[in-house]
Amino acid sequence: MVFILCFKDILLLRDKRLLIKRGAEADIYLIQWYNKKAISKVRIPKPYRHRSLDNEIRKYRTIHEAAMSSAAKEAGIISPFIYFIDPFQAEIIMEFVKGKSVKDVLTPQLSYKMGVYTALLHTNNIVHGDLTTSNFIAGKKVVLIDFGLSYYSTRIEDKAVDIRLTRQVFSSAHALLYEDVYESFIEGYLTVMGKKKMHRILESVSEIEQRGRYARVV
């Protein structure tokens, strides 16, 4: 895995960028990179942290996200191609993916693909950390984005948390489609994970939900 950090050849015009999303951790810009559309993700400084500590945290998270995105590719996931990372500015420049957010166009077919992608991650011990329909883009192919919260884990419960979040998103943001899309998601997950391993993870999902209900009652 090689990331090229060559500053002298950067043709990015930093004053020509369009802010398209402002998040808690990072700002997302539409930019031009070598005369084509690209996305710039810049982690914003946190004034409540000591400056040197903040710089190190943002630098680490920038490198880590790029590494996890590459690891996902190796696992068989389609994710944006990374053109450049600048750890000192906490910036990742990546491919602009043309398509629509799955949040706006969710179907059982798309949720099936989400299940396949989730299982590919989990069989390679990668936990995405934010598996919502907003982080899948449907175009010519389905693309998974935003690996800022991703990490490696062999724990069943960590993988179950991934699925539980997807299930919560289906039931809240896509309530009318919930039964069909969740069933399709599980079918896609099963094709890669296998019945035995999937059953263990789904049992853990149920246990997590039961703990949540118990905590609310208490």
C-alpha positions in Angstrom: 0.0 0.0 0.0 1.7 3.2 -1.2 0.4 6.8 -0.8 2.3 9.4 -2.8 3.0 12.5 -0.9 4.5 14.7 -3.6 3.8 18.4 -3.0 5.6 20.0 -5.9 3.3 18.5 -8.5 0.0 19.4 -6.9 -2.2 21.3 -9.3 -5.1 21.7 -6.9 -6.4 25.3 -6.9 -7.3 25.6 -3.2 -9.2 28.9 -3.8 -11.6 27.2 -6.3 -13.5 24.8 -4.1 -17.2 24.4 -3.4 -18.2 23.4 0.1 -20.9 20.7 -0.3 -21.1 19.3 3.2 -20.1 20.5 6.7 -19.7 17.7 9.2 -18.7 17.5 12.9 -15.3 16.1 12.0 -14.6 17.3 8.4 -15.7 19.6 5.6 -16.3 18.1 2.2 -15.5 20.2 -0.9 -16.0 19.7 -4.6 -12.8 20.6 -6.4 -10.9 20.3 -9.7 -8.0 17.9 -9.6 -6.0 17.7 -12.8 -8.9 19.1 -14.7 -11.5 16.7 -13.4 -14.0 16.7 -10.6 -12.8 15.4 -7.3 -13.7 15.5 -3.6 -11.6 17.1 -0.9 -12.2 16.0 2.7 -10.6 18.2 5.2 -10.6 17.5 8.9 -11.3 20.7 10.8 -9.2 21.9 13.8 -10.9 21.5 17.2 -10.3 24.6 19.3 -10.9 22.8 22.6 -7.9 20.6 22.0 -4.3 21.6 22.5 -3.0 22.7 19.0 -0.2 20.2 18.8 -2.4 17.3 20.0 -5.1 18.3 17.6 -2.7 18.3 14.7 -1.5 14.8 15.6 -5.0 13.5 16.0 -6.2 14.9 12.7 -3.0 13.7 10.9 -3.4 10.2 12.3 -7.1 10.0 11.4 -6.5 11.2 7.9 -3.8 8.6 7.3 -5.9 5.9 9.0 -9.0 6.7 6.9 -7.1 6.4 3.6 -5.6 3.1 4.8 -9.0 1.7 5.7 -10.4 2.7 2.4 -7.6 0.9 0.6 -8.1 -2.2 2.8 -11.8 -2.2 1.9 -10.8 -2.2 -1.8 -8.6 -5.2 -1.2 -11.6 -6.9 0.4 -13.6 -6.5 -2.8 -15.5 -3.3 -2.0 -15.9 -0.5 -4.5 -14.8 2.7 -2.8 -13.6 6.1 -4.2 -10.0 6.1 -5.6 -7.7 8.2 -3.5 -5.6 10.6 -5.5 -3.6 12.3 -2.7 -3.4 12.7 1.0 -1.9 15.6 2.9 -1.6 14.5 6.5 -0.2 17.9 7.6 -3.4 19.7 6.3 -5.5 16.7 7.3 -6.8 16.4 3.8 -7.8 13.5 1.5 -8.4 14.2 -2.2 -10.4 11.4 -3.8 -12.4 10.4 -6.8 -15.7 12.2 -7.4 -18.4 9.4 -7.6 -21.3 10.2 -9.9 -24.6 8.8 -8.7 -27.3 9.2 -6.1 -27.2 8.6 -2.4 -28.8 5.2 -1.6 -30.7 7.1 1.1 -32.8 8.7 -1.7 -33.2 5.7 -3.9 -33.2 2.7 -1.6 -34.6 -0.6 -3.1 -34.3 -4.2 -2.1 -31.8 -4.7 -4.8 -29.6 -2.0 -3.4 -30.0 -3.2 0.2 -28.9 -6.7 -1.0 -25.7 -5.1 -2.4 -25.3 -3.3 1.0 -25.5 -6.7 2.7 -22.8 -8.2 0.3 -20.5 -5.3 1.0 -21.0 -5.5 4.7 -20.1 -9.2 4.7 -17.0 -8.6 2.6 -15.8 -6.1 5.2 -16.6 -8.4 8.1 -15.0 -11.5 6.6 -11.9 -9.4 6.4 -12.3 -8.2 10.0 -13.1 -4.6 9.0 -15.8 -2.7 10.8 -17.1 0.3 8.9 -18.5 2.1 11.9 -21.1 4.2 10.0 -23.1 1.8 7.7 -26.0 4.1 6.8 -27.7 4.5 3.5 -26.1 7.9 3.2 -22.7 6.3 2.9 -23.6 4.3 -0.2 -23.8 5.8 -3.7 -25.8 4.2 -6.4 -24.5 4.9 -9.9 -23.2 2.5 -12.5 -22.0 0.5 -9.5 -22.7 0.7 -5.8 -19.9 2.6 -4.0 -19.2 2.7 -0.3 -17.8 5.9 1.1 -16.5 7.5 4.4 -14.2 5.2 6.2 -13.4 7.8 8.9 -14.8 5.6 11.7 -13.6 2.3 10.3 -11.3 -0.1 12.2 -10.1 -3.7 12.4 -11.8 -6.1 14.8 -12.3 -9.8 15.1 -15.1 -9.3 17.7 -18.5 -10.6 16.8 -20.1 -7.7 18.8 -18.3 -5.0 16.8 -19.6 -6.5 13.6 -23.1 -6.8 15.1 -23.0 -3.1 15.9 -22.4 -2.4 12.2 -25.6 -4.4 11.3 -27.6 -2.9 14.1 -27.0 0.6 12.9 -28.0 -0.4 9.3 -31.2 -2.0 10.7 -32.0 1.1 12.8 -31.5 3.3 9.6 -33.9 1.0 7.7 -36.5 1.1 10.4 -36.4 4.9 10.9 -35.5 6.6 7.6 -37.0 3.9 5.4 -39.9 2.6 7.6 -42.3 1.8 4.7 -39.6 -0.4 3.0 -38.2 -1.8 6.2 -39.2 -5.5 5.9 -38.2 -5.9 2.3 -34.9 -4.0 2.5 -33.8 -5.6 5.7 -34.6 -9.1 4.4 -32.7 -8.3 1.2 -29.8 -7.0 3.2 -29.6 -10.2 5.2 -29.8 -12.3 2.1 -26.9 -10.4 0.6 -24.9 -10.8 3.8 -25.6 -14.5 3.9 -24.2 -15.1 0.4 -20.7 -14.1 1.6 -20.7 -14.7 5.4 -22.4 -18.1 5.4 -25.2 -19.3 7.6 -23.3 -20.3 10.8 -21.2 -17.1 11.1 -24.2 -14.9 10.2 -26.3 -16.6 12.9 -23.8 -15.8 15.6 -23.6 -12.2 14.5 -27.4 -11.8 14.3 -27.6 -13.3 17.8 -25.3 -10.6 19.0 -27.4 -7.9 17.3 -30.4 -9.2 19.3 -28.4 -9.2 22.5 -27.3 -5.6 21.9 -30.9 -4.5 21.3 -32.1 -6.3 24.4 -29.5 -4.5 26.5 -30.7 -1.2 25.0 -34.3 -1.9 25.9 -33.4 -3.0 29.4 -31.3 0.2 29.9 -34.3 2.3 28.9 -36.7 0.5 31.2 -34.3 0.8 34.2 
